[in-house]
């Protein structure tokens, strides 16, 4: 997805909020002004992190935050599974809950509030206008042999696991794979997070190979590329995956919450609205 000037300003302003050093901000401005057409927000953030490490050492660790939200979601798992299993369409409910987990995003949101997060679970349905996309998703899964979920954040992957459980029940012949980040980046899910919640018991887990907050094909390992190429159905979670995969010529399904002005304007919805989008 091409970066607009509004996104450029937002990205610069967020860096300025975090770091006041003018030398650093000058380097960030150089990266933004010299960006390539194919650069997505996740790619630019990866470049920012490289400059930060060069100038100041290690980047900020989200290890404690990730553990906290993974534990929070694990603590909700039993009650959410009960709600899913009691619903008229368990797979759709699980998909909606997994999308709600996309709220846990310390990159897009200035304040991630646990109370707000918990409140979002009162809504366990897709909107009527999303139902054609959901039906298309079901049709693709019924015909496909391999499914790939491009994961996004910590905590959210616990809810992804509940969704994958329902995927296995609805489509038992479908091979399930989850793609996680290839290194620490913000609060995004990595192999360590996947192992912590036991995700490998539900699906094969593959890492991208790079600490990028999105799915950038050119930067991925051969194993990750193969998993993406071989998938008959791809569900990409979160804004970062949308920004890095949209417009790449693949048949894709996206699931995310609109957490910034660009996304609310693009889709014409209020903040924190859940989206299920199909792109052919």
C-alpha positions in Angstrom: 0.0 0.0 0.0 1.4 3.4 -1.1 2.3 5.8 1.8 0.4 9.1 1.6 1.6 12.4 3.0 -0.8 12.1 6.0 0.8 8.8 7.0 4.3 10.4 6.6 3.4 13.2 8.9 1.9 10.8 11.4 4.9 8.6 11.4 7.3 11.6 11.8 5.2 13.0 14.7 5.2 9.7 16.5 9.0 9.5 16.3 9.2 13.1 17.6 7.0 12.2 20.5 9.3 9.3 21.5 12.8 10.9 20.7 13.6 14.6 20.9 17.1 14.4 19.5 17.3 16.6 16.4 20.0 14.5 14.8 17.8 11.4 15.0 14.7 13.3 13.7 16.8 14.6 10.8 17.7 11.0 9.8 14.0 10.0 10.1 13.1 12.9 7.8 15.7 11.7 5.3 14.2 8.2 5.3 10.7 9.5 4.8 11.6 12.0 2.1 13.7 9.4 0.3 11.2 6.5 0.5 10.6 4.2 -2.4 7.2 3.7 -3.9 7.1 0.1 -2.6 8.0 1.2 1.0 5.1 0.4 3.4 4.8 1.8 6.9 6.2 -1.5 8.4 9.3 -1.2 6.1 9.9 2.4 7.1 9.5 1.6 10.8 12.1 -1.1 10.4 14.4 1.5 8.9 13.7 3.8 11.8 14.6 1.1 14.3 17.9 0.6 12.5 18.8 4.3 12.9 17.7 4.2 16.6 20.0 1.2 17.3 22.8 2.9 15.5 22.5 6.1 17.5 21.3 4.9 20.9 21.7 1.2 21.3 18.8 -1.2 21.8 15.3 -0.3 21.0 12.6 -0.2 23.7 11.6 -3.6 25.0 8.0 -4.7 25.1 8.7 -8.0 26.8 6.8 -7.2 30.0 3.9 -5.7 28.0 3.7 -8.7 25.8 3.7 -11.1 28.7 0.9 -9.0 30.4 -1.4 -9.1 27.4 -0.7 -12.7 26.6 -1.6 -13.6 30.2 -4.7 -11.4 30.0 -5.9 -13.1 26.9 -5.1 -16.6 28.3 -7.1 -15.7 31.3 -10.1 -15.0 29.1 -9.7 -18.1 26.9 -12.1 -20.4 28.8 -15.0 -18.0 28.9 -14.5 -16.9 25.3 -14.4 -20.5 24.1 -17.7 -21.1 25.9 -19.3 -18.1 24.2 -17.9 -19.2 20.8 -19.2 -22.8 21.2 -22.6 -21.6 22.3 -23.1 -19.2 19.4 -25.1 -19.8 16.3 -22.0 -19.7 14.1 -18.9 -20.5 16.2 -16.4 -19.8 13.4 -17.9 -16.4 12.8 -17.9 -15.6 16.5 -14.3 -16.7 16.8 -13.3 -14.6 13.8 -14.9 -11.6 15.4 -13.2 -12.2 18.8 -9.8 -12.7 17.1 -10.3 -9.4 15.3 -11.1 -7.7 18.6 -7.7 -8.8 19.8 -6.2 -6.5 17.1 -6.8 -3.6 19.6 -3.5 -4.6 21.4 -1.3 -2.4 19.2 1.3 -0.1 20.7 2.4 1.1 17.3 -0.9 2.5 16.1 -2.4 3.5 19.4 -1.0 6.0 21.8 -2.8 4.4 24.7 -3.8 0.7 24.9 -6.4 0.5 27.7 -7.3 -2.9 29.2 -10.8 -1.7 30.1 -11.4 -0.6 26.5 -10.1 -3.9 25.2 -12.4 -5.9 27.5 -15.4 -3.8 26.5 -14.9 -4.6 22.8 -15.9 -8.2 23.5 -19.6 -7.2 23.9 -19.8 -7.3 20.1 -19.3 -10.9 18.8 -20.8 -10.5 15.3 -19.7 -9.3 11.9 -21.6 -6.4 10.4 -24.3 -7.2 7.7 -22.2 -5.6 5.0 -19.3 -8.0 5.9 -21.3 -11.1 5.4 -20.6 -11.4 1.6 -16.9 -11.4 2.4 -17.4 -14.0 5.1 -19.3 -16.2 2.7 -16.5 -15.8 0.1 -14.0 -16.7 2.9 -15.9 -19.9 3.7 -16.1 -20.9 0.1 -12.4 -20.4 -0.4 -11.7 -22.5 2.7 -14.0 -25.3 1.5 -12.1 -25.5 -1.8 -8.6 -24.9 -0.5 -6.0 -27.3 0.9 -3.7 -24.8 2.8 -4.6 -21.8 5.0 -2.2 -19.2 6.2 -2.9 -16.7 9.0 -0.5 -13.8 9.0 -0.5 -12.9 12.7 -0.1 -9.5 14.3 0.1 -8.8 18.0 0.7 -10.4 21.3 -2.5 -11.3 23.2 -4.3 -11.3 19.9 -2.6 -14.6 19.0 -4.4 -16.3 21.9 -7.7 -15.3 20.2 -6.3 -16.4 16.9 -5.8 -19.8 18.4 -9.5 -20.0 19.3 -10.3 -19.0 15.8 -8.0 -21.7 14.4 -9.6 -24.3 16.6 -12.9 -23.5 14.9 -11.3 -23.5 11.5 -10.1 -27.1 12.1 -13.6 -28.2 13.2 -15.2 -26.6 10.1 -12.5 -27.5 7.6 -10.7 -30.6 9.0 -8.8 -31.2 5.8 -7.3 -27.7 5.6 -3.7 -27.4 6.6 -3.3 -24.5 9.1 -0.2 -22.4 9.2 0.5 -19.2 11.2 3.1 -16.6 10.2 4.7 -14.6 13.0 7.3 -11.9 13.1 11.0 -12.9 12.7 12.2 -10.8 15.6 11.2 -8.3 18.3 9.3 -5.4 16.9 6.9 -3.3 19.1 4.4 -5.7 20.7 4.0 -7.9 17.7 3.8 -11.7 18.0 7.0 -13.7 17.6 8.0 -17.4 17.9 8.5 -16.8 21.6 5.0 -15.6 22.0 3.6 -18.5 20.0 5.5 -21.0 22.2 4.3 -19.2 25.3 0.7 -19.7 24.5 1.1 -23.1 22.9 0.1 -22.1 19.4 2.0 -25.0 17.8 -0.6 -27.4 19.2 -3.2 -25.9 16.9 -1.2 -25.0 13.8 2.2 -25.0 12.2 4.1 -21.8 13.1 6.6 -20.1 10.7 8.5 -16.9 11.3 9.0 -14.3 8.7 12.8 -14.0 9.3 12.8 -10.2 9.9 11.7 -7.9 12.7 9.2 -6.0 10.5 5.7 -5.1 11.7 4.1 -6.5 8.6 4.6 -9.1 5.8 7.2 -7.9 3.3 7.7 -10.7 0.9 11.1 -9.6 -0.4 12.6 -9.6 3.1 11.2 -13.0 4.2 13.0 -16.3 4.6 12.5 -19.0 1.9 10.4 -21.0 4.3 8.1 -18.1 5.0 7.8 -17.3 1.3 6.9 -20.9 0.6 4.2 -20.8 3.2 2.7 -17.7 1.7 3.0 -18.9 -1.9 1.5 -22.4 -1.1 -1.5 -21.0 0.8 -4.8 -21.3 -1.0 -6.4 -19.0 1.5 -4.6 -16.1 3.4 -6.1 -14.2 6.3 -3.8 -11.2 7.2 -4.4 -9.7 10.6 -3.9 -6.0 11.5 -3.1 -2.7 9.8 0.6 -3.5 9.3 -0.2 -6.6 7.3 -2.8 -4.7 5.3 -0.3 -1.9 4.6 2.4 -4.4 3.5 0.3 -6.9 1.6 -2.5 -4.8 0.0 -2.0 -4.3 -3.7 0.5 -7.1 -4.1 -1.6 -9.0 -6.6 -2.7 -11.9 -4.3 -6.2 -13.0 -3.3 -6.3 -11.9 0.3 -8.6 -11.6 3.2 -7.8 -8.9 5.8 -9.1 -8.7 9.4 -8.3 -5.7 11.6 -9.6 -2.8 13.7 -9.4 0.7 12.2 -7.1 2.4 14.7 -5.8 5.5 12.9 -7.3 8.4 10.9 -6.1 7.0 7.6 -8.0 3.7 8.1 -11.2 5.3 9.4 -11.2 7.7 6.4 -10.3 5.0 3.9 -13.2 2.7 5.0 -15.6 5.4 6.2 -16.1 4.0 9.7 -15.6 5.2 13.3 -12.4 4.4 15.3 -12.0 0.8 16.5 -14.5 -0.5 13.9 -13.7 -4.1 12.9 -13.2 -4.8 9.2 -13.3 -8.0 7.2 -12.0 -7.1 3.7 -11.4 -9.2 0.6 -8.9 -8.2 -2.1 -8.5 -10.1 -5.3 
